[in-house]
């Protein structure tokens, strides 16, 4: 048997959770107001990282964030669809006179739009003409452009009353789905609508209340597949919409205001489950992760039970409205929910390939806002209203948060968030005044040219070095193998982990069992001991650290026991 008297190893335990600013591209104009329609997150990416964004505006707006101006005047239409390349450079933009409610992008960069229109409208943004004429007051259209912005087709659904679209999405299998409401006639009984876009074929539904909800399915050529009808005696509608990797469709709706539900159907319109939420929510975004778990976010007021099952998990708003994030398992059962005590909201949610959860929104700047939903504290403060980008683990635990804000006269509102396969984070937000768009230490200020401008923002989650985890043991070993995530041997042992890292002086330390005389010590880079704690080393431990001093810089966390010794570098920002 070979004995290792002292083994010192540097192990890469994963990225430092560092985020690097890549760019912030401003869209706007003098005396103009530029933003994202309040009903959509307004951003998407294709398979090669090109960025597509939906904006609403008034006045004259320049949509090219660099180079010669590309101006649009709202007298010709108040909506613009724009494409930037992966580096944020302008590619093309198309202006629309009709309402645009939602945008979706497939992996090839084809763009799907939906909204409402009146009278007769030409839906070809190029030199061609493709007119549609509304059947009633307002009809719903579905429009497809190719990745160069060229017109492909336009379809309509409608009837004798008011129809309205909610959201549009496209599955990885190429199926198109649209939510909305139909048959609205004010205080009177609802009307009917034809949902087959083929003018030679009809598929008519009749509203059972003053308005009912619909989920429409089309193939990639815009041909009718099926429609799902949802409604009761009141004014109802279907809203947020997403698909999972296997092609199932998950959508939200409300049968009356604030009485929300989430439903899942398969690609053939078979109902898989319905989860009814308790009264008091507004849902602004829905997404799925790779296993098909469902994520949703929004805001609430007062006290609400966030667990839709038989258990009770109450959140009480600390302001007029607070944000929340929540997760359902793939079978519709409740997994977890987190409370953002932010005097704001969570407008958009997304999951990466590993199941980590990302959300963006805005928060009030009149005090410290704790973004850690657990027992720890991670306070963020903005001089005025700011936007945030928050990362949680798949279990809903805090990882990190970044805020973008400006001076006391500025306002910033996070609208949408998406990620590419490399983990780069794209957001879009609206702002007024002067804001620092670099969430790190550097200052990169943008000043709005008009009443309100819009920014397309990108940052990367980089591994800018090893998380230095030094492991020492005096234990005998006949086998010793090293992987990026663990060390295996006989006897077996595991590494220590710290998170979030970087942090604001509050973080967790996960420690495997290390035997008798277990101690945790923290030193600054001058060698001064700033923290010490003894603990039971016979079992795995998760210890919360709140440093007495929050001085920025690097610190060394040491854990000592009879059997092993660890040291890890952490960074306080």
KOLKEVEX-550977 format. One record per residue (C-alpha): residue number from 1; residue in one letter; x, y, z. Coordinates in steps of 0.05 Angstrom, whole numbers, padded with zeros to 5 digits. Example, Ala and Ser with C-alpha at 12.3 -4.5 7.8 and 13.67 -1.06 7.14 Angstrom:
ATOM num residuo      u      v      w
ATOM   1       A  00246 -00090  00156
ATOM   2       S  00273 -00021  00143
This chain:
ATOM num residuo      u      v      w
ATOM   1       X  00000  00000  00000
ATOM   2       X  00025  00069 -00019
ATOM   3       X  00016  00124  00033
ATOM   4       X  00009  00197  00015
ATOM   5       X  00039  00238  00071
ATOM   6       X  00018  00305  00042
ATOM   7       X -00021  00318 -00022
ATOM   8       X -00033  00390 -00044
ATOM   9       X -00078  00399 -00104
ATOM  10       X -00109  00458 -00141
ATOM  11       X -00177  00438 -00165
ATOM  12       X -00222  00475 -00213
ATOM  13       X -00290  00470 -00181
ATOM  14       X -00326  00511 -00234
ATOM  15       X -00332  00582 -00258
ATOM  16       X -00324  00641 -00211
ATOM  17       X -00395  00663 -00227
ATOM  18       X -00362  00725 -00257
ATOM  19       X -00401  00765 -00308
ATOM  20       X -00367  00808 -00361
ATOM  21       X -00402  00864 -00399
ATOM  22       X -00399  00855 -00474
ATOM  23       X -00443  00911 -00502
ATOM  24       X -00503  00956 -00491
ATOM  25       X -00534  00982 -00555
ATOM  26       X -00580  01042 -00549
ATOM  27       X -00641  01054 -00594
ATOM  28       X -00676  01121 -00591
ATOM  29       X -00682  01192 -00616
ATOM  30       X -00690  01264 -00595
ATOM  31       X -00758  01278 -00564
ATOM  32       X -00777  01205 -00579
ATOM  33       X -00801  01151 -00532
ATOM  34       X -00774  01082 -00548
ATOM  35       X -00788  01018 -00510
ATOM  36       X -00817  00948 -00512
ATOM  37       X -00892  00936 -00515
ATOM  38       X -00914  00923 -00444
ATOM  39       X -00944  00856 -00463
ATOM  40       X -00880  00825 -00492
ATOM  41       X -00809  00812 -00471
ATOM  42       X -00788  00838 -00540
ATOM  43       X -00723  00799 -00551
ATOM  44       X -00702  00733 -00583
ATOM  45       X -00641  00700 -00613
ATOM  46       X -00631  00650 -00669
ATOM  47       X -00584  00590 -00673
ATOM  48       X -00524  00632 -00692
ATOM  49       X -00533  00686 -00639
ATOM  50       X -00566  00740 -00681
ATOM  51       X -00612  00784 -00640
ATOM  52       X -00683  00803 -00657
ATOM  53       X -00721  00856 -00619
ATOM  54       X -00791  00886 -00620
ATOM  55       X -00798  00960 -00603
ATOM  56       X -00855  01009 -00598
ATOM  57       X -00840  01083 -00605
ATOM  58       X -00866  01152 -00616
ATOM  59       X -00831  01208 -00653
ATOM  60       X -00769  01197 -00696
ATOM  61       X -00724  01140 -00673
ATOM  62       X -00656  01117 -00697
ATOM  63       X -00654  01041 -00695
ATOM  64       X -00581  01033 -00716
ATOM  65       X -00539  01034 -00652
ATOM  66       X -00476  01049 -00693
ATOM  67       X -00457  01079 -00760
ATOM  68       X -00504  01121 -00803
ATOM  69       X -00574  01135 -00774
ATOM  70       X -00632  01090 -00794
ATOM  71       X -00691  01133 -00776
ATOM  72       X -00765  01115 -00771
ATOM  73       X -00822  01164 -00759
ATOM  74       X -00882  01140 -00719
ATOM  75       X -00930  01175 -00765
ATOM  76       X -00918  01115 -00811
ATOM  77       X -00926  01064 -00755
ATOM  78       X -00907  01056 -00683
ATOM  79       X -00874  00987 -00684
ATOM  80       X -00807  00964 -00710
ATOM  81       X -00775  00895 -00715
ATOM  82       X -00700  00897 -00716
ATOM  83       X -00643  00848 -00726
ATOM  84       X -00573  00856 -00698
ATOM  85       X -00516  00807 -00707
ATOM  86       X -00483  00771 -00648
ATOM  87       X -00436  00830 -00637
ATOM  88       X -00494  00880 -00634
ATOM  89       X -00485  00909 -00704
ATOM  90       X -00546  00931 -00743
ATOM  91       X -00570  00883 -00798
ATOM  92       X -00641  00905 -00817
ATOM  93       X -00705  00935 -00790
ATOM  94       X -00778  00934 -00812
ATOM  95       X -00832  00984 -00792
ATOM  96       X -00905  00965 -00781
ATOM  97       X -00968  01008 -00776
ATOM  98       X -01011  00954 -00744
ATOM  99       X -01005  00934 -00671
ATOM 100       X -00950  00882 -00658
ATOM 101       X -00962  00844 -00594
ATOM 102       X -00909  00790 -00594
ATOM 103       X -00848  00764 -00631
ATOM 104       X -00817  00695 -00637
ATOM 105       X -00755  00670 -00673
ATOM 106       X -00739  00600 -00696
ATOM 107       X -00668  00570 -00700
ATOM 108       X -00661  00590 -00773
ATOM 109       X -00677  00663 -00758
ATOM 110       X -00747  00665 -00787
ATOM 111       X -00788  00716 -00749
ATOM 112       X -00861  00705 -00728
ATOM 113       X -00904  00763 -00707
ATOM 114       X -00975  00769 -00681
ATOM 115       X -01020  00828 -00665
ATOM 116       X -01086  00859 -00685
ATOM 117       X -01110  00902 -00743
ATOM 118       X -01171  00940 -00768
ATOM 119       X -01197  00952 -00838
ATOM 120       X -01149  00934 -00895
ATOM 121       X -01074  00929 -00882
ATOM 122       X -01015  00912 -00927
ATOM 123       X -00972  00863 -00887
ATOM 124       X -00913  00861 -00934
ATOM 125       X -00860  00909 -00905
ATOM 126       X -00824  00908 -00972
ATOM 127       X -00843  00931 -01041
ATOM 128       X -00896  00878 -01050
ATOM 129       X -00969  00881 -01030
ATOM 130       X -01004  00829 -00986
ATOM 131       X -01070  00858 -00962
ATOM 132       X -01115  00829 -00908
ATOM 133       X -01184  00858 -00890
ATOM 134       X -01213  00850 -00820
ATOM 135       X -01279  00813 -00815
ATOM 136       X -01303  00853 -00755
ATOM 137       X -01276  00907 -00709
ATOM 138       X -01207  00878 -00694
ATOM 139       X -01177  00814 -00723
ATOM 140       X -01115  00775 -00705
ATOM 141       X -01058  00767 -00755
ATOM 142       X -00998  00720 -00757
ATOM 143       X -00940  00743 -00800
ATOM 144       X -00875  00708 -00821
ATOM 145       X -00811  00740 -00845
ATOM 146       X -00748  00703 -00866
ATOM 147       X -00681  00716 -00833
ATOM 148       X -00667  00773 -00882
ATOM 149       X -00732  00808 -00863
ATOM 150       X -00768  00788 -00927
ATOM 151       X -00843  00775 -00926
ATOM 152       X -00863  00702 -00927
ATOM 153       X -00937  00700 -00911
ATOM 154       X -00992  00733 -00869
ATOM 155       X -01053  00698 -00841
ATOM 156       X -01114  00723 -00804
ATOM 157       X -01167  00697 -00755
ATOM 158       X -01228  00735 -00734
ATOM 159       X -01302  00745 -00732
ATOM 160       X -01357  00795 -00722
ATOM 161       X -01331  00824 -00656
ATOM 162       X -01263  00840 -00625
ATOM 163       X -01207  00789 -00627
ATOM 164       X -01139  00801 -00594
ATOM 165       X -01075  00761 -00595
ATOM 166       X -01032  00750 -00534
ATOM 167       X -00966  00715 -00549
ATOM 168       X -00934  00675 -00604
ATOM 169       X -00881  00620 -00600
ATOM 170       X -00851  00568 -00646
ATOM 171       X -00831  00499 -00622
ATOM 172       X -00765  00464 -00638
ATOM 173       X -00808  00420 -00684
ATOM 174       X -00829  00482 -00724
ATOM 175       X -00901  00487 -00701
ATOM 176       X -00929  00557 -00689
ATOM 177       X -00974  00572 -00629
ATOM 178       X -01014  00635 -00614
ATOM 179       X -01056  00654 -00553
ATOM 180       X -01109  00707 -00546
ATOM 181       X -01183  00722 -00537
ATOM 182       X -01241  00726 -00584
ATOM 183       X -01314  00748 -00589
ATOM 184       X -01308  00809 -00543
ATOM 185       X -01369  00853 -00550
ATOM 186       X -01366  00898 -00489
ATOM 187       X -01421  00887 -00439
ATOM 188       X -01463  00845 -00487
ATOM 189       X -01458  00771 -00505
ATOM 190       X -01396  00748 -00541
ATOM 191       X -01389  00734 -00615
ATOM 192       X -01357  00681 -00660
ATOM 193       X -01292  00675 -00698
ATOM 194       X -01264  00633 -00755
ATOM 195       X -01196  00604 -00735
ATOM 196       X -01176  00571 -00801
ATOM 197       X -01136  00622 -00842
ATOM 198       X -01154  00586 -00906
ATOM 199       X -01209  00631 -00938
ATOM 200       X -01241  00569 -00969
ATOM 201       X -01248  00532 -00902
ATOM 202       X -01278  00554 -00836
ATOM 203       X -01269  00529 -00765
ATOM 204       X -01315  00572 -00723
ATOM 205       X -01318  00579 -00647
ATOM 206       X -01372  00616 -00608
ATOM 207       X -01355  00653 -00544
ATOM 208       X -01393  00629 -00482
ATOM 209       X -01381  00695 -00445
ATOM 210       X -01366  00766 -00463
ATOM 211       X -01299  00740 -00490
ATOM 212       X -01264  00672 -00489
ATOM 213       X -01192  00649 -00495
ATOM 214       X -01160  00610 -00552
ATOM 215       X -01096  00572 -00566
ATOM 216       X -01083  00566 -00641
ATOM 217       X -01036  00517 -00675
ATOM 218       X -01008  00527 -00745
ATOM 219       X -00954  00491 -00783
ATOM 220       X -00892  00527 -00810
ATOM 221       X -00930  00548 -00873
ATOM 222       X -00986  00580 -00833
ATOM 223       X -01036  00525 -00846
ATOM 224       X -01089  00509 -00793
ATOM 225       X -01077  00449 -00748
ATOM 226       X -01123  00459 -00688
ATOM 227       X -01151  00510 -00639
ATOM 228       X -01166  00502 -00565
ATOM 229       X -01225  00540 -00534
ATOM 230       X -01223  00562 -00461
ATOM 231       X -01276  00605 -00429
ATOM 232       X -01333  00615 -00381
ATOM 233       X -01389  00665 -00369
ATOM 234       X -01341  00725 -00359
ATOM 235       X -01288  00758 -00401
ATOM 236       X -01231  00708 -00407
ATOM 237       X -01167  00701 -00446
ATOM 238       X -01103  00660 -00455
ATOM 239       X -01037  00696 -00447
ATOM 240       X -00965  00674 -00436
ATOM 241       X -00940  00617 -00478
ATOM 242       X -00880  00570 -00486
ATOM 243       X -00862  00500 -00510
ATOM 244       X -00818  00446 -00479
ATOM 245       X -00764  00407 -00516
ATOM 246       X -00812  00350 -00534
ATOM 247       X -00862  00398 -00566
ATOM 248       X -00914  00402 -00511
ATOM 249       X -00947  00471 -00503
ATOM 250       X -00953  00507 -00436
ATOM 251       X -00994  00570 -00430
ATOM 252       X -01026  00615 -00378
ATOM 253       X -01094  00646 -00375
ATOM 254       X -01143  00682 -00331
ATOM 255       X -01217  00666 -00326
ATOM 256       X -01227  00731 -00287
ATOM 257       X -01174  00782 -00268
ATOM 258       X -01121  00753 -00221
ATOM 259       X -01150  00682 -00224
ATOM 260       X -01094  00651 -00263
ATOM 261       X -01082  00580 -00286
ATOM 262       X -01027  00543 -00323
ATOM 263       X -01043  00487 -00372
ATOM 264       X -01003  00438 -00412
ATOM 265       X -01025  00404 -00476
ATOM 266       X -00987  00360 -00525
ATOM 267       X -00975  00377 -00598
ATOM 268       X -01041  00342 -00616
ATOM 269       X -01082  00385 -00568
ATOM 270       X -01092  00332 -00515
ATOM 271       X -01096  00362 -00445
ATOM 272       X -01041  00337 -00399
ATOM 273       X -01054  00377 -00336
ATOM 274       X -01083  00442 -00308
ATOM 275       X -01055  00478 -00247
ATOM 276       X -01099  00532 -00217
ATOM 277       X -01062  00587 -00181
ATOM 278       X -01089  00623 -00121
ATOM 279       X -01119  00693 -00127
ATOM 280       X -01073  00753 -00129
ATOM 281       X -01020  00739 -00182
ATOM 282       X -01001  00771 -00247
ATOM 283       X -00958  00726 -00292
ATOM 284       X -00913  00763 -00340
ATOM 285       X -00869  00707 -00367
ATOM 286       X -00866  00631 -00373
ATOM 287       X -00810  00584 -00396
ATOM 288       X -00788  00511 -00391
ATOM 289       X -00722  00478 -00377
ATOM 290       X -00693  00417 -00412
ATOM 291       X -00731  00365 -00369
ATOM 292       X -00796  00402 -00382
ATOM 293       X -00804  00436 -00314
ATOM 294       X -00844  00500 -00319
ATOM 295       X -00818  00568 -00295
ATOM 296       X -00861  00630 -00288
ATOM 297       X -00852  00700 -00259
ATOM 298       X -00892  00763 -00246
ATOM 299       X -00916  00804 -00188
ATOM 300       X -00967  00804 -00132
ATOM 301       X -00998  00849 -00079
ATOM 302       X -01020  00835 -00008
ATOM 303       X -01013  00763  00018
ATOM 304       X -01016  00705 -00032
ATOM 305       X -01008  00630 -00027
ATOM 306       X -00956  00613 -00079
ATOM 307       X -00965  00538 -00073
ATOM 308       X -01022  00517 -00119
ATOM 309       X -01027  00450 -00084
ATOM 310       X -01058  00431 -00017
ATOM 311       X -00998  00459  00022
ATOM 312       X -00995  00533  00041
ATOM 313       X -00935  00577  00026
ATOM 314       X -00954  00650  00037
ATOM 315       X -00916  00710  00010
ATOM 316       X -00934  00779  00036
ATOM 317       X -00914  00839 -00006
ATOM 318       X -00870  00890  00028
ATOM 319       X -00892  00945 -00020
ATOM 320       X -00948  00961 -00067
ATOM 321       X -00925  00903 -00110
ATOM 322       X -00868  00853 -00104
ATOM 323       X -00839  00805 -00154
ATOM 324       X -00837  00729 -00152
ATOM 325       X -00807  00670 -00190
ATOM 326       X -00836  00600 -00186
ATOM 327       X -00826  00531 -00213
ATOM 328       X -00873  00473 -00227
ATOM 329       X -00848  00402 -00240
ATOM 330       X -00861  00373 -00309
ATOM 331       X -00924  00340 -00283
ATOM 332       X -00953  00407 -00259
ATOM 333       X -00938  00397 -00184
ATOM 334       X -00908  00454 -00144
ATOM 335       X -00832  00455 -00137
ATOM 336       X -00813  00522 -00107
ATOM 337       X -00825  00597 -00107
ATOM 338       X -00781  00656 -00088
ATOM 339       X -00801  00726 -00066
ATOM 340       X -00767  00789 -00092
ATOM 341       X -00781  00843 -00040
ATOM 342       X -00766  00895 -00091
ATOM 343       X -00824  00944 -00099
ATOM 344       X -00824  00921 -00171
ATOM 345       X -00834  00859 -00213
ATOM 346       X -00803  00800 -00249
ATOM 347       X -00818  00812 -00322
ATOM 348       X -00783  00755 -00357
ATOM 349       X -00755  00687 -00339
ATOM 350       X -00709  00637 -00375
ATOM 351       X -00671  00572 -00360
ATOM 352       X -00603  00550 -00386
ATOM 353       X -00583  00480 -00408
ATOM 354       X -00564  00462 -00336
ATOM 355       X -00631  00484 -00307
ATOM 356       X -00606  00549 -00276
ATOM 357       X -00659  00603 -00275
ATOM 358       X -00650  00675 -00299
ATOM 359       X -00699  00731 -00290
ATOM 360       X -00701  00806 -00302
ATOM 361       X -00747  00863 -00281
ATOM 362       X -00744  00927 -00241
ATOM 363       X -00741  00948 -00169
ATOM 364       X -00749  01010 -00127
ATOM 365       X -00687  01048 -00107
ATOM 366       X -00712  01075 -00041
ATOM 367       X -00673  01027  00004
ATOM 368       X -00634  00962  00003
ATOM 369       X -00668  00905 -00033
ATOM 370       X -00647  00834 -00011
ATOM 371       X -00646  00790 -00073
ATOM 372       X -00625  00727 -00036
ATOM 373       X -00690  00687 -00024
ATOM 374       X -00655  00643  00027
ATOM 375       X -00629  00658  00097
ATOM 376       X -00571  00697  00069
ATOM 377       X -00571  00771  00051
ATOM 378       X -00549  00803 -00015
ATOM 379       X -00572  00875 -00015
ATOM 380       X -00575  00918 -00077
ATOM 381       X -00591  00992 -00077
ATOM 382       X -00602  01039 -00135
ATOM 383       X -00607  01115 -00130
ATOM 384       X -00674  01111 -00168
ATOM 385       X -00713  01056 -00202
ATOM 386       X -00664  01004 -00230
ATOM 387       X -00666  00939 -00268
ATOM 388       X -00636  00873 -00245
ATOM 389       X -00611  00808 -00275
ATOM 390       X -00619  00751 -00224
ATOM 391       X -00591  00680 -00228
ATOM 392       X -00619  00624 -00185
ATOM 393       X -00601  00550 -00184
ATOM 394       X -00650  00499 -00210
ATOM 395       X -00671  00490 -00137
ATOM 396       X -00687  00564 -00130
ATOM 397       X -00624  00582 -00090
ATOM 398       X -00590  00648 -00099
ATOM 399       X -00528  00649 -00144
ATOM 400       X -00517  00722 -00162
ATOM 401       X -00552  00787 -00181
ATOM 402       X -00530  00846 -00222
ATOM 403       X -00564  00914 -00225
ATOM 404       X -00564  00968 -00278
ATOM 405       X -00584  01037 -00255
ATOM 406       X -00563  01109 -00258
ATOM 407       X -00569  01175 -00222
ATOM 408       X -00627  01197 -00178
ATOM 409       X -00666  01222 -00239
ATOM 410       X -00659  01159 -00280
ATOM 411       X -00707  01101 -00288
ATOM 412       X -00690  01033 -00316
ATOM 413       X -00739  00976 -00331
ATOM 414       X -00716  00905 -00349
ATOM 415       X -00764  00874 -00400
ATOM 416       X -00737  00810 -00431
ATOM 417       X -00681  00758 -00421
ATOM 418       X -00655  00701 -00463
ATOM 419       X -00590  00660 -00465
ATOM 420       X -00550  00628 -00520
ATOM 421       X -00521  00558 -00514
ATOM 422       X -00455  00587 -00488
ATOM 423       X -00491  00619 -00430
ATOM 424       X -00485  00691 -00454
ATOM 425       X -00542  00733 -00427
ATOM 426       X -00583  00780 -00471
ATOM 427       X -00631  00829 -00440
ATOM 428       X -00669  00890 -00465
ATOM 429       X -00689  00947 -00421
ATOM 430       X -00717  01017 -00424
ATOM 431       X -00686  01077 -00390
ATOM 432       X -00688  01151 -00381
ATOM 433       X -00633  01196 -00357
ATOM 434       X -00562  01169 -00350
ATOM 435       X -00549  01097 -00331
ATOM 436       X -00486  01054 -00322
ATOM 437       X -00496  00994 -00368
ATOM 438       X -00435  00956 -00342
ATOM 439       X -00459  00915 -00281
ATOM 440       X -00386  00906 -00259
ATOM 441       X -00337  00955 -00229
ATOM 442       X -00325  00995 -00292
ATOM 443       X -00372  01052 -00310
ATOM 444       X -00400  01055 -00380
ATOM 445       X -00454  01109 -00381
ATOM 446       X -00509  01117 -00432
ATOM 447       X -00554  01178 -00433
ATOM 448       X -00623  01176 -00464
ATOM 449       X -00630  01220 -00525
ATOM 450       X -00706  01224 -00519
ATOM 451       X -00759  01217 -00466
ATOM 452       X -00742  01143 -00461
ATOM 453       X -00692  01100 -00498
ATOM 454       X -00682  01025 -00505
ATOM 455       X -00619  00984 -00495
ATOM 456       X -00601  00915 -00522
ATOM 457       X -00552  00887 -00471
ATOM 458       X -00505  00828 -00472
ATOM 459       X -00458  00800 -00420
ATOM 460       X -00420  00735 -00414
ATOM 461       X -00412  00687 -00355
ATOM 462       X -00338  00676 -00359
ATOM 463       X -00290  00630 -00323
ATOM 464       X -00234  00680 -00314
ATOM 465       X -00190  00633 -00274
ATOM 466       X -00194  00575 -00227
ATOM 467       X -00233  00577 -00163
ATOM 468       X -00172  00558 -00123
ATOM 469       X -00190  00500 -00078
ATOM 470       X -00130  00472 -00043
ATOM 471       X -00142  00403 -00013
ATOM 472       X -00093  00370  00034
ATOM 473       X -00098  00301  00066
ATOM 474       X -00056  00256  00109
ATOM 475       X -00100  00196  00094
ATOM 476       X -00072  00133  00061
ATOM 477       X -00093  00120 -00010
ATOM 478       X -00084  00064 -00060
ATOM 479       X -00122  00102 -00115
ATOM 480       X -00126  00175 -00129
ATOM 481       X -00161  00205 -00189
ATOM 482       X -00179  00277 -00203
ATOM 483       X -00238  00304 -00242
ATOM 484       X -00260  00378 -00251
ATOM 485       X -00315  00368 -00200
ATOM 486       X -00290  00317 -00150
ATOM 487       X -00232  00279 -00121
ATOM 488       X -00241  00204 -00112
ATOM 489       X -00199  00158 -00071
ATOM 490       X -00198  00105 -00017
ATOM 491       X -00218  00133  00030
ATOM 492       X -00262  00179 -00012
ATOM 493       X -00267  00254  00000
ATOM 494       X -00299  00314 -00034
ATOM 495       X -00281  00386 -00045
ATOM 496       X -00307  00447 -00010
ATOM 497       X -00352  00496 -00047
ATOM 498       X -00369  00569 -00037
ATOM 499       X -00425  00609 -00068
ATOM 500       X -00442  00660 -00092
ATOM 501       X -00372  00678 -00113
ATOM 502       X -00361  00737 -00124
ATOM 503       X -00408  00763 -00070
ATOM 504       X -00422  00824 -00027
ATOM 505       X -00393  00795  00037
ATOM 506       X -00448  00744  00050
ATOM 507       X -00440  00674  00022
ATOM 508       X -00446  00599  00037
ATOM 509       X -00391  00548  00049
ATOM 510       X -00407  00475  00036
ATOM 511       X -00359  00429  00072
ATOM 512       X -00353  00353  00070
ATOM 513       X -00341  00315  00135
ATOM 514       X -00269  00328  00157
ATOM 515       X -00266  00297  00227
ATOM 516       X -00249  00325  00295
ATOM 517       X -00225  00395  00312
ATOM 518       X -00262  00427  00253
ATOM 519       X -00251  00501  00245
ATOM 520       X -00268  00553  00191
ATOM 521       X -00223  00614  00186
ATOM 522       X -00223  00673  00137
ATOM 523       X -00163  00717  00122
ATOM 524       X -00156  00780  00080
ATOM 525       X -00099  00784  00031
ATOM 526       X -00054  00818  00082
ATOM 527       X -00060  00755  00125
ATOM 528       X -00106  00786  00178
ATOM 529       X -00157  00739  00207
ATOM 530       X -00227  00769  00197
ATOM 531       X -00272  00711  00216
ATOM 532       X -00269  00645  00255
ATOM 533       X -00319  00591  00271
ATOM 534       X -00317  00520  00300
ATOM 535       X -00366  00467  00277
ATOM 536       X -00383  00393  00278
ATOM 537       X -00335  00361  00228
ATOM 538       X -00365  00292  00231
ATOM 539       X -00421  00309  00182
ATOM 540       X -00427  00350  00118
ATOM 541       X -00439  00424  00134
ATOM 542       X -00469  00483  00099
ATOM 543       X -00448  00547  00136
ATOM 544       X -00473  00617  00121
ATOM 545       X -00419  00671  00126
ATOM 546       X -00435  00745  00136
ATOM 547       X -00369  00781  00141
ATOM 548       X -00367  00837  00193
ATOM 549       X -00331  00881  00143
ATOM 550       X -00355  00883  00071
ATOM 551       X -00290  00912  00045
ATOM 552       X -00280  00895 -00028
ATOM 553       X -00224  00848 -00046
ATOM 554       X -00201  00775 -00045
ATOM 555       X -00204  00732  00018
ATOM 556       X -00179  00662  00035
ATOM 557       X -00229  00615  00068
ATOM 558       X -00193  00559  00106
ATOM 559       X -00225  00497  00135
ATOM 560       X -00184  00452  00180
ATOM 561       X -00198  00385  00210
ATOM 562       X -00160  00324  00234
ATOM 563       X -00168  00289  00167
ATOM 564       X -00167  00344  00115
ATOM 565       X -00152  00417  00102
ATOM 566       X -00184  00462  00049
ATOM 567       X -00173  00533  00027
ATOM 568       X -00214  00572 -00023
ATOM 569       X -00207  00642 -00051
ATOM 570       X -00270  00685 -00051
ATOM 571       X -00281  00754 -00080
ATOM 572       X -00322  00808 -00046
ATOM 573       X -00348  00863 -00092
